[in-house]
Amino acid sequence: KDLGYDVEATGYFDEKMLIAVNEYKEANKLGNTGDWEGVIGAQTWSVLFSSDAVKKVAKKVEKEIKGTDQPIAGQDSNSVKGSKYEMIERLKKDTSLGLSKSKKDAIIDMATVLLDEGYEPEFIAGILGNIIHEGTPGRFESSNYKSNPEKKPGYLKYMDANHDYRNKFSGKTLTEVGIAETYSLLKQLEKGGYEGKFGLGSIQWTGGRTMKLIETYIELYGEDYYPTAAECRVAENRLLLKEMKGAYNKSVYQNWKSQYSGCDGAEAAYGAGSVVCKEYERPRYADTQAIERGNDSKKIYNIMMGK
């Protein structure tokens, strides 16, 4: 920020931070020289603490996805800002959910983005209560059903038989596989009407929705790129917002508001978890899953609210 970049130290890697990092990289002629994700290369390290680092005239970066700019019901904008920080901190400190680091990073970033967009904590808890049952940002659905082969979906059998999915993609990440190879596979599947398909990312987008996801990655990073875990979270949160404000606004968000607007916080969170499961995620055994995910959404809501 001292160099004029339009960014705040918020503790999470959002789209605004990504823009600032890329501008800094270009201005100082830096490449991706680190050994691996999170490791700063020697060239970058020398520039970071140099008085010769190129400054930038601060300019306003307009968000491509505009939120409602409405405070959470019953609170003024100042209290929303304070409570948002507290909710995120409670999620960060929680250990009761037993989440992996990658899964926890995913829900924290997603919660932060959704709070910034003005969504209610109850609805956000409903989304997070589903995410913990789904995938991880940037990770491909596994086709390894060795211990229970009878449960392996037909579309994954097709992928293994026709596209060597098990060896090339199954359980791997976009950081390993890259955007270009994934896009090439999806174009082949699109021509065949998605007889073969696979889940990808935190929502486990499948079929035509997976194509929309990889197109979102391409919009942000280009085709010839291997995104980091943090960059995967940025891309997937962007698509989630697009879907919630577009194709799924009526069937998910408005549906939830119409059914649960009069309920208390925990019950509204349960309802959000159920609606998101049935109308957005649509897993197998959705009715049973909706109950489990609704209950987990209540737990997450109570964590967020410090109960």
Secondary structure, 3 states (H helix, E strand, C coil): CCCCCCCCCCCCCCHHHHHHHHHHHHHCCCCCCCCCCCCCCHHHHHHHCCCCCCCCCCCCCCCCCCCCCCCCCCCCHHHHHHHHHHHHHHHHHCCCCCCCHHHHHHHHHHHHHHHHCCCCHHHHHHHHHHHCCCCCCCEECCCCCCCCHHHCCHHHHHHHHHHCHHHHCCCCEHHHHCHHHHHHHHHHHHHCCCCCCCCECCCCECCHHHHHHHHHHHHHHCCCCCCCHHHHHHHHHHHHHHHHHCCCHHHHHHHHHHHHCCCCHHHHHHHHHHHHHHHHHCCCCHHHHHHHHHHHHHHHHHHHCCC
